[in-house]
Amino acid sequence: MVPGTVKIPKHGGPDGQGLAPEVIEELISIVKRGLFTEEQINQAIELCLSASKQQEWNEVYIPMLVNGLKED
């Protein structure tokens, strides 16, 4: 189950070192299995954002998270 108040902010810079898509896929899997609290989810998203490059976050990872965290 995905908590109702997951925040997925836009990346405004500065760029991080870059993040592998597998990290986002694993985060989605963890969230869908109910292993994180809402606060832990938001912290993990912020950590992923800070490690990402702005373009990859805004254009690739936000859509991945939005689609991956939709209720089935």
mmCIF file of the N, C-alpha and C atoms, coordinates in Angstrom:
data_MODEL
# 
_entry.id   MODEL 
# 
loop_
_atom_site.group_PDB 
_atom_site.id 
_atom_site.type_symbol 
_atom_site.label_atom_id 
_atom_site.label_alt_id 
_atom_site.label_comp_id 
_atom_site.label_asym_id 
_atom_site.label_entity_id 
_atom_site.label_seq_id 
_atom_site.pdbx_PDB_ins_code 
_atom_site.Cartn_x 
_atom_site.Cartn_y 
_atom_site.Cartn_z 
_atom_site.occupancy 
_atom_site.B_iso_or_equiv 
_atom_site.pdbx_formal_charge 
_atom_site.auth_seq_id 
_atom_site.auth_comp_id 
_atom_site.auth_asym_id 
_atom_site.auth_atom_id 
_atom_site.pdbx_PDB_model_num 
ATOM 1   N N  . MET A 1 1  ? 0.842  -1.180 0.000   1.00 0.00 ? 1  MET A N  1 
ATOM 2   C CA . MET A 1 1  ? 0.000  0.000  0.000   1.00 0.00 ? 1  MET A CA 1 
ATOM 3   C C  . MET A 1 1  ? 0.885  1.241  0.000   1.00 0.00 ? 1  MET A C  1 
ATOM 4   N N  . VAL A 1 2  ? 0.497  2.217  -0.781  1.00 0.00 ? 2  VAL A N  1 
ATOM 5   C CA . VAL A 1 2  ? 1.247  3.463  -0.897  1.00 0.00 ? 2  VAL A CA 1 
ATOM 6   C C  . VAL A 1 2  ? 0.551  4.532  -0.065  1.00 0.00 ? 2  VAL A C  1 
ATOM 7   N N  . PRO A 1 3  ? 1.276  5.143  0.884   1.00 0.00 ? 3  PRO A N  1 
ATOM 8   C CA . PRO A 1 3  ? 0.662  6.208  1.678   1.00 0.00 ? 3  PRO A CA 1 
ATOM 9   C C  . PRO A 1 3  ? 0.174  7.358  0.802   1.00 0.00 ? 3  PRO A C  1 
ATOM 10  N N  . GLY A 1 4  ? -0.807 8.091  1.297   1.00 0.00 ? 4  GLY A N  1 
ATOM 11  C CA . GLY A 1 4  ? -1.448 9.126  0.511   1.00 0.00 ? 4  GLY A CA 1 
ATOM 12  C C  . GLY A 1 4  ? -0.664 10.398 0.293   1.00 0.00 ? 4  GLY A C  1 
ATOM 13  N N  . THR A 1 5  ? 0.329  10.696 1.127   1.00 0.00 ? 5  THR A N  1 
ATOM 14  C CA . THR A 1 5  ? 1.008  11.979 1.022   1.00 0.00 ? 5  THR A CA 1 
ATOM 15  C C  . THR A 1 5  ? 2.475  11.823 0.670   1.00 0.00 ? 5  THR A C  1 
ATOM 16  N N  . VAL A 1 6  ? 2.738  11.161 -0.427  1.00 0.00 ? 6  VAL A N  1 
ATOM 17  C CA . VAL A 1 6  ? 4.117  11.027 -0.887  1.00 0.00 ? 6  VAL A CA 1 
ATOM 18  C C  . VAL A 1 6  ? 4.431  12.259 -1.712  1.00 0.00 ? 6  VAL A C  1 
ATOM 19  N N  . LYS A 1 7  ? 5.506  12.958 -1.340  1.00 0.00 ? 7  LYS A N  1 
ATOM 20  C CA . LYS A 1 7  ? 5.901  14.176 -2.044  1.00 0.00 ? 7  LYS A CA 1 
ATOM 21  C C  . LYS A 1 7  ? 7.026  13.845 -3.013  1.00 0.00 ? 7  LYS A C  1 
ATOM 22  N N  . ILE A 1 8  ? 6.832  14.232 -4.275  1.00 0.00 ? 8  ILE A N  1 
ATOM 23  C CA . ILE A 1 8  ? 7.879  14.033 -5.285  1.00 0.00 ? 8  ILE A CA 1 
ATOM 24  C C  . ILE A 1 8  ? 8.207  15.406 -5.858  1.00 0.00 ? 8  ILE A C  1 
ATOM 25  N N  . PRO A 1 9  ? 9.180  16.084 -5.251  1.00 0.00 ? 9  PRO A N  1 
ATOM 26  C CA . PRO A 1 9  ? 9.512  17.444 -5.696  1.00 0.00 ? 9  PRO A CA 1 
ATOM 27  C C  . PRO A 1 9  ? 10.322 17.454 -6.984  1.00 0.00 ? 9  PRO A C  1 
ATOM 28  N N  . LYS A 1 10 ? 10.263 18.583 -7.687  1.00 0.00 ? 10 LYS A N  1 
ATOM 29  C CA . LYS A 1 10 ? 11.125 18.790 -8.853  1.00 0.00 ? 10 LYS A CA 1 
ATOM 30  C C  . LYS A 1 10 ? 12.530 19.101 -8.372  1.00 0.00 ? 10 LYS A C  1 
ATOM 31  N N  . HIS A 1 11 ? 13.501 18.770 -9.180  1.00 0.00 ? 11 HIS A N  1 
ATOM 32  C CA . HIS A 1 11 ? 14.921 19.009 -8.882  1.00 0.00 ? 11 HIS A CA 1 
ATOM 33  C C  . HIS A 1 11 ? 15.282 20.382 -9.441  1.00 0.00 ? 11 HIS A C  1 
ATOM 34  N N  . GLY A 1 12 ? 15.754 21.263 -8.587  1.00 0.00 ? 12 GLY A N  1 
ATOM 35  C CA . GLY A 1 12 ? 16.140 22.599 -9.012  1.00 0.00 ? 12 GLY A CA 1 
ATOM 36  C C  . GLY A 1 12 ? 17.636 22.816 -9.032  1.00 0.00 ? 12 GLY A C  1 
ATOM 37  N N  . GLY A 1 13 ? 18.405 21.746 -8.805  1.00 0.00 ? 13 GLY A N  1 
ATOM 38  C CA . GLY A 1 13 ? 19.853 21.858 -8.795  1.00 0.00 ? 13 GLY A CA 1 
ATOM 39  C C  . GLY A 1 13 ? 20.359 22.047 -7.385  1.00 0.00 ? 13 GLY A C  1 
ATOM 40  N N  . PRO A 1 14 ? 21.623 21.919 -7.150  1.00 0.00 ? 14 PRO A N  1 
ATOM 41  C CA . PRO A 1 14 ? 22.651 21.508 -8.094  1.00 0.00 ? 14 PRO A CA 1 
ATOM 42  C C  . PRO A 1 14 ? 22.588 20.007 -8.369  1.00 0.00 ? 14 PRO A C  1 
ATOM 43  N N  . ASP A 1 15 ? 23.238 19.591 -9.457  1.00 0.00 ? 15 ASP A N  1 
ATOM 44  C CA . ASP A 1 15 ? 23.277 18.184 -9.829  1.00 0.00 ? 15 ASP A CA 1 
ATOM 45  C C  . ASP A 1 15 ? 24.023 17.360 -8.796  1.00 0.00 ? 15 ASP A C  1 
ATOM 46  N N  . GLY A 1 16 ? 23.526 16.154 -8.566  1.00 0.00 ? 16 GLY A N  1 
ATOM 47  C CA . GLY A 1 16 ? 24.263 15.153 -7.817  1.00 0.00 ? 16 GLY A CA 1 
ATOM 48  C C  . GLY A 1 16 ? 25.160 14.395 -8.779  1.00 0.00 ? 16 GLY A C  1 
ATOM 49  N N  . GLN A 1 17 ? 25.735 13.299 -8.318  1.00 0.00 ? 17 GLN A N  1 
ATOM 50  C CA . GLN A 1 17 ? 26.651 12.524 -9.153  1.00 0.00 ? 17 GLN A CA 1 
ATOM 51  C C  . GLN A 1 17 ? 25.936 11.671 -10.189 1.00 0.00 ? 17 GLN A C  1 
ATOM 52  N N  . GLY A 1 18 ? 24.635 11.529 -10.042 1.00 0.00 ? 18 GLY A N  1 
ATOM 53  C CA . GLY A 1 18 ? 23.862 10.673 -10.945 1.00 0.00 ? 18 GLY A CA 1 
ATOM 54  C C  . GLY A 1 18 ? 23.375 9.460  -10.172 1.00 0.00 ? 18 GLY A C  1 
ATOM 55  N N  . LEU A 1 19 ? 22.278 8.888  -10.610 1.00 0.00 ? 19 LEU A N  1 
ATOM 56  C CA . LEU A 1 19 ? 21.642 7.788  -9.896  1.00 0.00 ? 19 LEU A CA 1 
ATOM 57  C C  . LEU A 1 19 ? 21.190 6.740  -10.903 1.00 0.00 ? 19 LEU A C  1 
ATOM 58  N N  . ALA A 1 20 ? 21.460 5.482  -10.609 1.00 0.00 ? 20 ALA A N  1 
ATOM 59  C CA . ALA A 1 20 ? 21.044 4.394  -11.491 1.00 0.00 ? 20 ALA A CA 1 
ATOM 60  C C  . ALA A 1 20 ? 19.536 4.187  -11.393 1.00 0.00 ? 20 ALA A C  1 
ATOM 61  N N  . PRO A 1 21 ? 18.869 3.906  -12.506 1.00 0.00 ? 21 PRO A N  1 
ATOM 62  C CA . PRO A 1 21 ? 17.421 3.678  -12.484 1.00 0.00 ? 21 PRO A CA 1 
ATOM 63  C C  . PRO A 1 21 ? 17.013 2.537  -11.552 1.00 0.00 ? 21 PRO A C  1 
ATOM 64  N N  . GLU A 1 22 ? 17.913 1.588  -11.347 1.00 0.00 ? 22 GLU A N  1 
ATOM 65  C CA . GLU A 1 22 ? 17.611 0.458  -10.464 1.00 0.00 ? 22 GLU A CA 1 
ATOM 66  C C  . GLU A 1 22 ? 17.325 0.906  -9.033  1.00 0.00 ? 22 GLU A C  1 
ATOM 67  N N  . VAL A 1 23 ? 17.922 2.027  -8.632  1.00 0.00 ? 23 VAL A N  1 
ATOM 68  C CA . VAL A 1 23 ? 17.673 2.553  -7.286  1.00 0.00 ? 23 VAL A CA 1 
ATOM 69  C C  . VAL A 1 23 ? 16.214 2.994  -7.166  1.00 0.00 ? 23 VAL A C  1 
ATOM 70  N N  . ILE A 1 24 ? 15.718 3.666  -8.181  1.00 0.00 ? 24 ILE A N  1 
ATOM 71  C CA . ILE A 1 24 ? 14.323 4.117  -8.175  1.00 0.00 ? 24 ILE A CA 1 
ATOM 72  C C  . ILE A 1 24 ? 13.389 2.908  -8.234  1.00 0.00 ? 24 ILE A C  1 
ATOM 73  N N  . GLU A 1 25 ? 13.729 1.920  -9.051  1.00 0.00 ? 25 GLU A N  1 
ATOM 74  C CA . GLU A 1 25 ? 12.910 0.706  -9.137  1.00 0.00 ? 25 GLU A CA 1 
ATOM 75  C C  . GLU A 1 25 ? 12.842 -0.002 -7.784  1.00 0.00 ? 25 GLU A C  1 
ATOM 76  N N  . GLU A 1 26 ? 13.961 -0.072 -7.073  1.00 0.00 ? 26 GLU A N  1 
ATOM 77  C CA . GLU A 1 26 ? 13.988 -0.707 -5.756  1.00 0.00 ? 26 GLU A CA 1 
ATOM 78  C C  . GLU A 1 26 ? 13.172 0.097  -4.745  1.00 0.00 ? 26 GLU A C  1 
ATOM 79  N N  . LEU A 1 27 ? 13.266 1.420  -4.805  1.00 0.00 ? 27 LEU A N  1 
ATOM 80  C CA . LEU A 1 27 ? 12.476 2.265  -3.916  1.00 0.00 ? 27 LEU A CA 1 
ATOM 81  C C  . LEU A 1 27 ? 10.980 2.026  -4.142  1.00 0.00 ? 27 LEU A C  1 
ATOM 82  N N  . ILE A 1 28 ? 10.570 1.974  -5.388  1.00 0.00 ? 28 ILE A N  1 
ATOM 83  C CA . ILE A 1 28 ? 9.159  1.703  -5.710  1.00 0.00 ? 28 ILE A CA 1 
ATOM 84  C C  . ILE A 1 28 ? 8.741  0.352  -5.134  1.00 0.00 ? 28 ILE A C  1 
ATOM 85  N N  . SER A 1 29 ? 9.587  -0.646 -5.291  1.00 0.00 ? 29 SER A N  1 
ATOM 86  C CA . SER A 1 29 ? 9.291  -1.983 -4.772  1.00 0.00 ? 29 SER A CA 1 
ATOM 87  C C  . SER A 1 29 ? 9.151  -1.972 -3.251  1.00 0.00 ? 29 SER A C  1 
ATOM 88  N N  . ILE A 1 30 ? 10.051 -1.294 -2.573  1.00 0.00 ? 30 ILE A N  1 
ATOM 89  C CA . ILE A 1 30 ? 10.011 -1.206 -1.104  1.00 0.00 ? 30 ILE A CA 1 
ATOM 90  C C  . ILE A 1 30 ? 8.727  -0.521 -0.650  1.00 0.00 ? 30 ILE A C  1 
ATOM 91  N N  . VAL A 1 31 ? 8.378  0.557  -1.310  1.00 0.00 ? 31 VAL A N  1 
ATOM 92  C CA . VAL A 1 31 ? 7.168  1.298  -0.936  1.00 0.00 ? 31 VAL A CA 1 
ATOM 93  C C  . VAL A 1 31 ? 5.931  0.430  -1.156  1.00 0.00 ? 31 VAL A C  1 
ATOM 94  N N  . LYS A 1 32 ? 5.855  -0.227 -2.295  1.00 0.00 ? 32 LYS A N  1 
ATOM 95  C CA . LYS A 1 32 ? 4.676  -1.042 -2.610  1.00 0.00 ? 32 LYS A CA 1 
ATOM 96  C C  . LYS A 1 32 ? 4.526  -2.221 -1.655  1.00 0.00 ? 32 LYS A C  1 
ATOM 97  N N  . ARG A 1 33 ? 5.646  -2.700 -1.106  1.00 0.00 ? 33 ARG A N  1 
ATOM 98  C CA . ARG A 1 33 ? 5.586  -3.803 -0.133  1.00 0.00 ? 33 ARG A CA 1 
ATOM 99  C C  . ARG A 1 33 ? 5.271  -3.310 1.281   1.00 0.00 ? 33 ARG A C  1 
ATOM 100 N N  . GLY A 1 34 ? 5.161  -1.994 1.452   1.00 0.00 ? 34 GLY A N  1 
ATOM 101 C CA . GLY A 1 34 ? 4.798  -1.442 2.750   1.00 0.00 ? 34 GLY A CA 1 
ATOM 102 C C  . GLY A 1 34 ? 5.897  -1.466 3.785   1.00 0.00 ? 34 GLY A C  1 
ATOM 103 N N  . LEU A 1 35 ? 7.152  -1.451 3.336   1.00 0.00 ? 35 LEU A N  1 
ATOM 104 C CA . LEU A 1 35 ? 8.277  -1.564 4.264   1.00 0.00 ? 35 LEU A CA 1 
ATOM 105 C C  . LEU A 1 35 ? 8.720  -0.229 4.861   1.00 0.00 ? 35 LEU A C  1 
ATOM 106 N N  . PHE A 1 36 ? 8.275  0.886  4.296   1.00 0.00 ? 36 PHE A N  1 
ATOM 107 C CA . PHE A 1 36 ? 8.651  2.212  4.783   1.00 0.00 ? 36 PHE A CA 1 
ATOM 108 C C  . PHE A 1 36 ? 7.423  2.957  5.295   1.00 0.00 ? 36 PHE A C  1 
ATOM 109 N N  . THR A 1 37 ? 7.644  3.776  6.309   1.00 0.00 ? 37 THR A N  1 
ATOM 110 C CA . THR A 1 37 ? 6.604  4.705  6.742   1.00 0.00 ? 37 THR A CA 1 
ATOM 111 C C  . THR A 1 37 ? 6.544  5.853  5.732   1.00 0.00 ? 37 THR A C  1 
ATOM 112 N N  . GLU A 1 38 ? 5.524  6.672  5.860   1.00 0.00 ? 38 GLU A N  1 
ATOM 113 C CA . GLU A 1 38 ? 5.403  7.831  4.977   1.00 0.00 ? 38 GLU A CA 1 
ATOM 114 C C  . GLU A 1 38 ? 6.632  8.745  5.101   1.00 0.00 ? 38 GLU A C  1 
ATOM 115 N N  . GLU A 1 39 ? 7.089  8.956  6.317   1.00 0.00 ? 39 GLU A N  1 
ATOM 116 C CA . GLU A 1 39 ? 8.265  9.799  6.547   1.00 0.00 ? 39 GLU A CA 1 
ATOM 117 C C  . GLU A 1 39 ? 9.514  9.186  5.911   1.00 0.00 ? 39 GLU A C  1 
ATOM 118 N N  . GLN A 1 40 ? 9.685  7.892  6.034   1.00 0.00 ? 40 GLN A N  1 
ATOM 119 C CA . GLN A 1 40 ? 10.834 7.220  5.420   1.00 0.00 ? 40 GLN A CA 1 
ATOM 120 C C  . GLN A 1 40 ? 10.783 7.309  3.897   1.00 0.00 ? 40 GLN A C  1 
ATOM 121 N N  . ILE A 1 41 ? 9.597  7.213  3.331   1.00 0.00 ? 41 ILE A N  1 
ATOM 122 C CA . ILE A 1 41 ? 9.441  7.332  1.881   1.00 0.00 ? 41 ILE A CA 1 
ATOM 123 C C  . ILE A 1 41 ? 9.879  8.723  1.427   1.00 0.00 ? 41 ILE A C  1 
ATOM 124 N N  . ASN A 1 42 ? 9.379  9.745  2.114   1.00 0.00 ? 42 ASN A N  1 
ATOM 125 C CA . ASN A 1 42 ? 9.733  11.116 1.742   1.00 0.00 ? 42 ASN A CA 1 
ATOM 126 C C  . ASN A 1 42 ? 11.231 11.373 1.906   1.00 0.00 ? 42 ASN A C  1 
ATOM 127 N N  . GLN A 1 43 ? 11.841 10.823 2.948   1.00 0.00 ? 43 GLN A N  1 
ATOM 128 C CA . GLN A 1 43 ? 13.284 10.974 3.136   1.00 0.00 ? 43 GLN A CA 1 
ATOM 129 C C  . GLN A 1 43 ? 14.065 10.260 2.036   1.00 0.00 ? 43 GLN A C  1 
ATOM 130 N N  . ALA A 1 44 ? 13.626 9.072  1.665   1.00 0.00 ? 44 ALA A N  1 
ATOM 131 C CA . ALA A 1 44 ? 14.299 8.324  0.598   1.00 0.00 ? 44 ALA A CA 1 
ATOM 132 C C  . ALA A 1 44 ? 14.195 9.061  -0.736  1.00 0.00 ? 44 ALA A C  1 
ATOM 133 N N  . ILE A 1 45 ? 13.032 9.636  -1.002  1.00 0.00 ? 45 ILE A N  1 
ATOM 134 C CA . ILE A 1 45 ? 12.853 10.404 -2.239  1.00 0.00 ? 45 ILE A CA 1 
ATOM 135 C C  . ILE A 1 45 ? 13.785 11.606 -2.246  1.00 0.00 ? 45 ILE A C  1 
ATOM 136 N N  . GLU A 1 46 ? 13.875 12.318 -1.131  1.00 0.00 ? 46 GLU A N  1 
ATOM 137 C CA . GLU A 1 46 ? 14.783 13.476 -1.042  1.00 0.00 ? 46 GLU A CA 1 
ATOM 138 C C  . GLU A 1 46 ? 16.241 13.057 -1.246  1.00 0.00 ? 46 GLU A C  1 
ATOM 139 N N  . LEU A 1 47 ? 16.627 11.926 -0.672  1.00 0.00 ? 47 LEU A N  1 
ATOM 140 C CA . LEU A 1 47 ? 17.988 11.429 -0.832  1.00 0.00 ? 47 LEU A CA 1 
ATOM 141 C C  . LEU A 1 47 ? 18.271 11.076 -2.295  1.00 0.00 ? 47 LEU A C  1 
ATOM 142 N N  . CYS A 1 48 ? 17.329 10.410 -2.934  1.00 0.00 ? 48 CYS A N  1 
ATOM 143 C CA . CYS A 1 48 ? 17.479 10.071 -4.354  1.00 0.00 ? 48 CYS A CA 1 
ATOM 144 C C  . CYS A 1 48 ? 17.561 11.335 -5.200  1.00 0.00 ? 48 CYS A C  1 
ATOM 145 N N  . LEU A 1 49 ? 16.720 12.318 -4.899  1.00 0.00 ? 49 LEU A N  1 
ATOM 146 C CA . LEU A 1 49 ? 16.745 13.583 -5.636  1.00 0.00 ? 49 LEU A CA 1 
ATOM 147 C C  . LEU A 1 49 ? 18.122 14.231 -5.520  1.00 0.00 ? 49 LEU A C  1 
ATOM 148 N N  . SER A 1 50 ? 18.679 14.297 -4.320  1.00 0.00 ? 50 SER A N  1 
ATOM 149 C CA . SER A 1 50 ? 19.963 14.976 -4.134  1.00 0.00 ? 50 SER A CA 1 
ATOM 150 C C  . SER A 1 50 ? 21.106 14.234 -4.816  1.00 0.00 ? 50 SER A C  1 
ATOM 151 N N  . ALA A 1 51 ? 20.966 12.929 -5.019  1.00 0.00 ? 51 ALA A N  1 
ATOM 152 C CA . ALA A 1 51 ? 22.007 12.160 -5.705  1.00 0.00 ? 51 ALA A CA 1 
ATOM 153 C C  . ALA A 1 51 ? 21.870 12.225 -7.221  1.00 0.00 ? 51 ALA A C  1 
ATOM 154 N N  . SER A 1 52 ? 20.703 12.641 -7.710  1.00 0.00 ? 52 SER A N  1 
ATOM 155 C CA . SER A 1 52 ? 20.417 12.644 -9.143  1.00 0.00 ? 52 SER A CA 1 
ATOM 156 C C  . SER A 1 52 ? 20.906 13.913 -9.831  1.00 0.00 ? 52 SER A C  1 
ATOM 157 N N  . LYS A 1 53 ? 21.070 13.781 -11.125 1.00 0.00 ? 53 LYS A N  1 
ATOM 158 C CA . LYS A 1 53 ? 21.262 14.965 -11.959 1.00 0.00 ? 53 LYS A CA 1 
ATOM 159 C C  . LYS A 1 53 ? 19.876 15.552 -12.220 1.00 0.00 ? 53 LYS A C  1 
ATOM 160 N N  . GLN A 1 54 ? 19.812 16.874 -12.346 1.00 0.00 ? 54 GLN A N  1 
ATOM 161 C CA . GLN A 1 54 ? 18.524 17.550 -12.465 1.00 0.00 ? 54 GLN A CA 1 
ATOM 162 C C  . GLN A 1 54 ? 17.692 17.004 -13.627 1.00 0.00 ? 54 GLN A C  1 
ATOM 163 N N  . GLN A 1 55 ? 18.284 16.884 -14.792 1.00 0.00 ? 55 GLN A N  1 
ATOM 164 C CA . GLN A 1 55 ? 17.533 16.440 -15.967 1.00 0.00 ? 55 GLN A CA 1 
ATOM 165 C C  . GLN A 1 55 ? 17.028 15.007 -15.793 1.00 0.00 ? 55 GLN A C  1 
ATOM 166 N N  . GLU A 1 56 ? 17.868 14.103 -15.273 1.00 0.00 ? 56 GLU A N  1 
ATOM 167 C CA . GLU A 1 56 ? 17.427 12.716 -15.121 1.00 0.00 ? 56 GLU A CA 1 
ATOM 168 C C  . GLU A 1 56 ? 16.297 12.630 -14.100 1.00 0.00 ? 56 GLU A C  1 
ATOM 169 N N  . TRP A 1 57 ? 16.374 13.421 -13.037 1.00 0.00 ? 57 TRP A N  1 
ATOM 170 C CA . TRP A 1 57 ? 15.317 13.382 -12.025 1.00 0.00 ? 57 TRP A CA 1 
ATOM 171 C C  . TRP A 1 57 ? 13.996 13.886 -12.605 1.00 0.00 ? 57 TRP A C  1 
ATOM 172 N N  . ASN A 1 58 ? 14.025 15.085 -13.183 1.00 0.00 ? 58 ASN A N  1 
ATOM 173 C CA . ASN A 1 58 ? 12.796 15.717 -13.657 1.00 0.00 ? 58 ASN A CA 1 
ATOM 174 C C  . ASN A 1 58 ? 12.170 15.006 -14.847 1.00 0.00 ? 58 ASN A C  1 
ATOM 175 N N  . GLU A 1 59 ? 12.992 14.451 -15.730 1.00 0.00 ? 59 GLU A N  1 
ATOM 176 C CA . GLU A 1 59 ? 12.464 13.868 -16.967 1.00 0.00 ? 59 GLU A CA 1 
ATOM 177 C C  . GLU A 1 59 ? 12.282 12.352 -16.920 1.00 0.00 ? 59 GLU A C  1 
ATOM 178 N N  . VAL A 1 60 ? 13.024 11.670 -16.056 1.00 0.00 ? 60 VAL A N  1 
ATOM 179 C CA . VAL A 1 60 ? 12.957 10.204 -16.028 1.00 0.00 ? 60 VAL A CA 1 
ATOM 180 C C  . VAL A 1 60 ? 12.401 9.692  -14.699 1.00 0.00 ? 60 VAL A C  1 
ATOM 181 N N  . TYR A 1 61 ? 12.976 10.150 -13.598 1.00 0.00 ? 61 TYR A N  1 
ATOM 182 C CA . TYR A 1 61 ? 12.637 9.547  -12.309 1.00 0.00 ? 61 TYR A CA 1 
ATOM 183 C C  . TYR A 1 61 ? 11.304 10.010 -11.739 1.00 0.00 ? 61 TYR A C  1 
ATOM 184 N N  . ILE A 1 62 ? 10.929 11.266 -11.941 1.00 0.00 ? 62 ILE A N  1 
ATOM 185 C CA . ILE A 1 62 ? 9.596  11.682 -11.473 1.00 0.00 ? 62 ILE A CA 1 
ATOM 186 C C  . ILE A 1 62 ? 8.512  10.845 -12.165 1.00 0.00 ? 62 ILE A C  1 
ATOM 187 N N  . PRO A 1 63 ? 8.527  10.717 -13.507 1.00 0.00 ? 63 PRO A N  1 
ATOM 188 C CA . PRO A 1 63 ? 7.506  9.866  -14.141 1.00 0.00 ? 63 PRO A CA 1 
ATOM 189 C C  . PRO A 1 63 ? 7.558  8.399  -13.661 1.00 0.00 ? 63 PRO A C  1 
ATOM 190 N N  . MET A 1 64 ? 8.780  7.884  -13.444 1.00 0.00 ? 64 MET A N  1 
ATOM 191 C CA . MET A 1 64 ? 8.904  6.506  -12.943 1.00 0.00 ? 64 MET A CA 1 
ATOM 192 C C  . MET A 1 64 ? 8.222  6.374  -11.585 1.00 0.00 ? 64 MET A C  1 
ATOM 193 N N  . LEU A 1 65 ? 8.477  7.329  -10.701 1.00 0.00 ? 65 LEU A N  1 
ATOM 194 C CA . LEU A 1 65 ? 7.890  7.277  -9.362  1.00 0.00 ? 65 LEU A CA 1 
ATOM 195 C C  . LEU A 1 65 ? 6.376  7.449  -9.412  1.00 0.00 ? 65 LEU A C  1 
ATOM 196 N N  . VAL A 1 66 ? 5.910  8.413  -10.175 1.00 0.00 ? 66 VAL A N  1 
ATOM 197 C CA . VAL A 1 66 ? 4.462  8.661  -10.262 1.00 0.00 ? 66 VAL A CA 1 
ATOM 198 C C  . VAL A 1 66 ? 3.750  7.402  -10.786 1.00 0.00 ? 66 VAL A C  1 
ATOM 199 N N  . ASN A 1 67 ? 4.261  6.832  -11.858 1.00 0.00 ? 67 ASN A N  1 
ATOM 200 C CA . ASN A 1 67 ? 3.629  5.639  -12.442 1.00 0.00 ? 67 ASN A CA 1 
ATOM 201 C C  . ASN A 1 67 ? 3.806  4.424  -11.534 1.00 0.00 ? 67 ASN A C  1 
ATOM 202 N N  . GLY A 1 68 ? 4.980  4.279  -10.948 1.00 0.00 ? 68 GLY A N  1 
ATOM 203 C CA . GLY A 1 68 ? 5.255  3.108  -10.120 1.00 0.00 ? 68 GLY A CA 1 
ATOM 204 C C  . GLY A 1 68 ? 4.518  3.104  -8.797  1.00 0.00 ? 68 GLY A C  1 
ATOM 205 N N  . LEU A 1 69 ? 4.189  4.281  -8.283  1.00 0.00 ? 69 LEU A N  1 
ATOM 206 C CA . LEU A 1 69 ? 3.523  4.353  -6.982  1.00 0.00 ? 69 LEU A CA 1 
ATOM 207 C C  . LEU A 1 69 ? 2.010  4.501  -7.061  1.00 0.00 ? 69 LEU A C  1 
ATOM 208 N N  . LYS A 1 70 ? 1.470  4.460  -8.278  1.00 0.00 ? 70 LYS A N  1 
ATOM 209 C CA . LYS A 1 70 ? 0.013  4.521  -8.431  1.00 0.00 ? 70 LYS A CA 1 
ATOM 210 C C  . LYS A 1 70 ? -0.603 3.280  -7.775  1.00 0.00 ? 70 LYS A C  1 
ATOM 211 N N  . GLU A 1 71 ? -1.769 3.495  -7.175  1.00 0.00 ? 71 GLU A N  1 
ATOM 212 C CA . GLU A 1 71 ? -2.501 2.362  -6.602  1.00 0.00 ? 71 GLU A CA 1 
ATOM 213 C C  . GLU A 1 71 ? -2.981 1.477  -7.744  1.00 0.00 ? 71 GLU A C  1 
ATOM 214 N N  . ASP A 1 72 ? -2.854 0.166  -7.552  1.00 0.00 ? 72 ASP A N  1 
ATOM 215 C CA . ASP A 1 72 ? -3.300 -0.780 -8.587  1.00 0.00 ? 72 ASP A CA 1 
ATOM 216 C C  . ASP A 1 72 ? -4.793 -0.940 -8.578  1.00 0.00 ? 72 ASP A C  1 
# 
